[in-house]
């Protein structure tokens, strides 16, 4: 997601200094006019506002620590999904170094980033949010300030992803059952989308990725499993019930265990196909 977000920032007239562990990602942005850096620490030495988009909580901790000693950085914006606990931990560490922090996870995946219609769920001081908002607007279609406490944006994102993951799992189960009953999966999805069962999986993921057998939703299954696992852990820490969420967590962890490392999250449908002994392809009739 970092590459299309960086491209949007540059198209918005901003000068960028960039770093990624993948040299090819940096090279592509340098060709477009960005300044390539050899490390995250070097970015923090030349950029006053630093945005990060990282895959795991451990990566966020590590990068934030390397940024904290930067000579230019004054504002840190985390677009990753890391959980409320890590969000608050990183915010405290950066605050001790005199760096403002905005927790700002995004939703919409790679397609949303390319289309510049991501949604941003930010938390942090209002003044910091307003300072960063013009940058967020270059790649987001909806920008929300959900609270001023560190980690509240993360909690919002995790709950959103839990709902998305639940929709994907239950839609897979329902459509597989329909195909087993002899129903055409494309027609079944069409009916559901005109009825009360409509959800993000029936309206988008199934017509575009599952029924077409492309399975290219732009978000790794392992990351969705991570997000659901984080959500359940955070809610348990709060002492609130997470009954259905815990079942969804187990389904995604099981799908992850059965899938290749780079599998797209929409391939969870294959697990339900295997259990039902069907294939949910539009050409099946």
Secondary structure as GFF3:
##gff-version 3
##sequence-region A 1 285
A	DSSP	alpha_helix	2	11	.	.	.	ID=ss1
A	DSSP	beta_strand	17	18	.	.	.	ID=ss2
A	DSSP	alpha_helix	23	31	.	.	.	ID=ss3
A	DSSP	beta_strand	35	36	.	.	.	ID=ss4
A	DSSP	alpha_helix	40	46	.	.	.	ID=ss5
A	DSSP	beta_strand	49	52	.	.	.	ID=ss6
A	DSSP	alpha_helix	57	67	.	.	.	ID=ss7
A	DSSP	beta_strand	75	78	.	.	.	ID=ss8
A	DSSP	alpha_helix	84	96	.	.	.	ID=ss9
A	DSSP	beta_strand	100	107	.	.	.	ID=ss10
A	DSSP	alpha_helix	109	115	.	.	.	ID=ss11
A	DSSP	beta_strand	118	123	.	.	.	ID=ss12
A	DSSP	alpha_helix	126	136	.	.	.	ID=ss13
A	DSSP	beta_strand	140	147	.	.	.	ID=ss14
A	DSSP	alpha_helix	152	180	.	.	.	ID=ss15
A	DSSP	alpha_helix	185	193	.	.	.	ID=ss16
A	DSSP	alpha_helix	200	200	.	.	.	ID=ss17
A	DSSP	pi_helix	201	210	.	.	.	ID=ss18
A	DSSP	alpha_helix	221	238	.	.	.	ID=ss19
A	DSSP	alpha_helix	243	258	.	.	.	ID=ss20
A	DSSP	three_ten_helix	265	267	.	.	.	ID=ss21
A	DSSP	alpha_helix	268	276	.	.	.	ID=ss22
A	DSSP	three_ten_helix	282	284	.	.	.	ID=ss23
###
